[in-house]
Amino acid sequence: MSDMIKSLTERIRALEAELETELENRRADLTYRIENGRAVFDAEVARRQAEFRVNLVKYVRHAPLMTMLTAPLIYGVIFPLLFLDLLVSLYQAVCFPVYGIDKVRRGDHIVFDRQRLHYLNSLEKLNCVYCSYGNGLLAYASEIASRTEAHWCPIKHAQRLAATHRRYADFADYGDAEGYRQRIEAARRKG
């Protein structure tokens, strides 16, 4: 990896840390704290938030027709998601120990906390649980896939990708045979 790419990668990671600090400051402004891994609001804040909750019957009655018609399709995706969850979890449990790849912690990606917000009605809470699971599962599966890719084929693509995982910057450049041979062993030692 060139010094410039390494420098840019380090700057990106520093900016991500700075962003997390700012997000933490914003969380403090919203007057909640994390206790035992859960977001907790003061009683007065929770009461004020509950004033913004829309009654479930009113919420459903005012839902656009297309929302009602597409809801079964949206919720039907739960079955392939559950199947994906089973497969990637099984894959990781069986294969990662064989190759010495560090396992992905599921709880780092699949987080359920939005349903505790006082301003959401029960349907909105269910929607949040569903989205948290779906997006968290895809992030979990993506992390498993990125660790697999780093172990077996740490080579950048010739074409630019819309998005890449955090390991991608450390991959050998496309067409760099010498760099690939050097990186593949280093990547495998990393786990």
C-alpha positions as CSV (number, residue, x, y, z in Angstrom):
1,M,0.0,0.0,0.0
2,S,1.4,3.4,-0.9
3,D,2.2,5.9,1.8
4,M,-0.5,8.2,0.5
5,I,-3.2,5.5,0.7
6,K,-2.1,4.5,4.1
7,S,-2.2,8.2,5.2
8,L,-5.7,8.7,3.8
9,T,-6.9,5.5,5.4
10,E,-5.6,6.7,8.8
11,R,-7.2,10.1,8.3
12,I,-10.6,8.4,7.5
13,R,-10.3,6.3,10.7
14,A,-9.5,9.5,12.7
15,L,-12.5,11.3,11.2
16,E,-14.7,8.3,12.1
17,A,-13.5,8.5,15.7
18,E,-14.1,12.3,15.7
19,L,-17.6,11.7,14.3
20,E,-18.3,9.1,17.0
21,T,-17.3,11.7,19.6
22,E,-19.7,14.3,18.1
23,L,-22.5,11.7,18.0
24,E,-21.8,10.9,21.7
25,N,-22.1,14.7,22.5
26,R,-25.4,14.8,20.6
27,R,-26.6,11.8,22.6
28,A,-25.8,13.8,25.8
29,D,-27.9,16.7,24.4
30,L,-30.8,14.4,24.0
31,T,-30.6,13.6,27.7
32,Y,-30.3,9.8,27.6
33,R,-27.6,7.7,29.1
34,I,-26.5,4.1,28.5
35,E,-27.0,1.8,31.6
36,N,-26.2,-1.9,31.3
37,G,-26.2,-1.6,27.5
38,R,-29.6,0.1,27.3
39,A,-30.6,3.7,26.6
40,V,-32.4,5.3,29.5
41,F,-34.3,8.6,29.5
42,D,-35.1,10.6,32.5
43,A,-38.8,10.2,33.5
44,E,-39.7,13.8,32.5
45,V,-38.1,13.4,29.1
46,A,-39.9,10.1,28.6
47,R,-43.2,11.7,29.5
48,R,-42.6,14.6,27.0
49,Q,-41.7,12.1,24.3
50,A,-44.9,10.1,24.9
51,E,-46.9,13.2,24.0
52,F,-45.7,12.9,20.4
53,R,-46.9,9.3,20.1
54,V,-49.6,8.9,17.4
55,N,-52.6,6.7,18.4
56,L,-52.3,3.3,16.6
57,V,-55.8,3.4,15.2
58,K,-55.3,6.9,13.8
59,Y,-51.9,5.9,12.5
60,V,-53.3,2.9,10.5
61,R,-56.4,4.8,9.4
62,H,-54.2,7.6,7.9
63,A,-51.7,5.2,6.3
64,P,-51.5,5.6,2.5
65,L,-53.2,2.8,0.5
66,M,-49.9,1.8,-1.2
67,T,-48.3,1.4,2.2
68,M,-51.1,-1.0,3.2
69,L,-50.8,-2.9,-0.1
70,T,-47.0,-3.3,0.0
71,A,-46.7,-4.2,3.7
72,P,-47.2,-8.0,3.2
73,L,-44.3,-7.9,0.6
74,I,-42.1,-6.0,3.0
75,Y,-42.8,-8.3,5.9
76,G,-42.6,-11.4,3.7
77,V,-38.8,-10.7,3.4
78,I,-38.5,-12.0,7.0
79,F,-38.3,-15.6,5.8
80,P,-35.3,-15.2,3.5
81,L,-33.7,-13.0,6.2
82,L,-34.2,-15.8,8.8
83,F,-32.7,-18.3,6.4
84,L,-29.7,-16.0,5.7
85,D,-29.2,-15.6,9.4
86,L,-29.2,-19.4,9.9
87,L,-26.7,-20.0,7.0
88,V,-24.2,-17.2,7.8
89,S,-24.2,-18.1,11.5
90,L,-23.7,-21.8,10.7
91,Y,-21.0,-21.0,8.1
92,Q,-19.1,-18.8,10.6
93,A,-19.4,-21.4,13.4
94,V,-18.1,-24.2,11.3
95,C,-15.6,-22.5,8.9
96,F,-14.0,-19.7,10.9
97,P,-12.4,-21.9,13.5
98,V,-10.9,-24.1,10.8
99,Y,-9.2,-21.2,9.1
100,G,-8.3,-19.2,12.2
101,I,-10.6,-16.3,11.3
102,D,-11.9,-14.3,14.3
103,K,-15.7,-14.7,14.7
104,V,-18.0,-11.8,14.2
105,R,-20.0,-10.8,17.3
106,R,-23.7,-10.8,16.3
107,G,-24.5,-8.2,19.0
108,D,-22.2,-5.6,17.4
109,H,-24.4,-5.6,14.4
110,I,-27.9,-6.6,15.4
111,V,-29.2,-4.1,18.0
112,F,-32.7,-3.8,19.2
113,D,-33.3,-0.5,21.1
114,R,-35.6,1.7,19.1
115,Q,-38.7,-0.1,20.3
116,R,-38.0,1.5,23.7
117,L,-38.6,5.0,22.4
118,H,-41.7,6.6,24.1
119,Y,-42.9,8.5,21.0
120,L,-43.4,5.4,18.9
121,N,-46.7,3.5,18.8
122,S,-46.8,-0.3,18.8
123,L,-46.7,-0.6,15.0
124,E,-43.9,1.8,14.7
125,K,-42.0,-0.2,17.3
126,L,-42.6,-3.4,15.4
127,N,-41.4,-1.7,12.2
128,C,-38.2,-0.6,14.0
129,V,-37.6,-4.1,15.3
130,Y,-37.9,-5.4,11.8
131,C,-35.6,-2.8,10.3
132,S,-33.1,-3.3,13.1
133,Y,-33.0,-7.0,12.5
134,G,-32.9,-6.7,8.7
135,N,-30.2,-4.1,8.4
136,G,-28.3,-5.5,11.4
137,L,-28.3,-9.0,9.9
138,L,-27.1,-7.7,6.5
139,A,-24.3,-5.8,8.3
140,Y,-23.4,-9.0,10.3
141,A,-23.4,-11.1,7.0
142,S,-21.3,-8.4,5.3
143,E,-18.8,-8.5,8.1
144,I,-18.6,-12.3,7.9
145,A,-18.2,-12.0,4.1
146,S,-15.5,-9.3,4.5
147,R,-13.4,-11.5,6.8
148,T,-13.8,-14.4,4.4
149,E,-12.7,-12.1,1.5
150,A,-9.7,-10.8,3.5
151,H,-8.6,-14.4,4.2
152,W,-9.1,-15.9,0.7
153,C,-8.8,-13.1,-1.8
154,P,-7.6,-9.7,-0.5
155,I,-7.5,-8.1,-4.0
156,K,-9.1,-4.8,-4.9
157,H,-11.4,-4.8,-7.9
158,A,-10.4,-3.2,-11.2
159,Q,-13.6,-1.2,-11.2
160,R,-14.6,1.3,-8.5
161,L,-17.2,0.0,-6.0
162,A,-20.0,2.1,-4.7
163,A,-19.1,1.0,-1.1
164,T,-16.4,-1.1,0.5
165,H,-15.8,-2.7,3.9
166,R,-13.1,-1.4,6.2
167,R,-10.6,-4.1,5.3
168,Y,-10.7,-3.3,1.6
169,A,-8.1,-0.5,1.7
170,D,-5.5,-3.1,2.9
171,F,-6.1,-5.4,-0.1
172,A,-3.6,-5.7,-2.8
173,D,-4.2,-3.6,-5.9
174,Y,-5.7,-5.2,-8.9
175,G,-2.9,-6.6,-11.0
176,D,-0.2,-6.4,-8.3
177,A,0.9,-10.1,-8.1
178,E,3.8,-9.4,-5.8
179,G,1.6,-7.3,-3.4
180,Y,-1.0,-10.1,-3.4
181,R,1.4,-12.8,-2.3
182,Q,2.7,-10.5,0.4
183,R,-0.7,-9.5,1.6
184,I,-2.4,-12.9,1.6
185,E,-0.1,-14.2,4.3
186,A,-0.4,-11.1,6.3
187,A,-4.2,-11.1,6.0
188,R,-4.4,-14.7,7.1
189,R,-2.2,-14.0,10.2
190,K,-4.5,-11.2,11.2
191,G,-7.5,-13.6,11.4
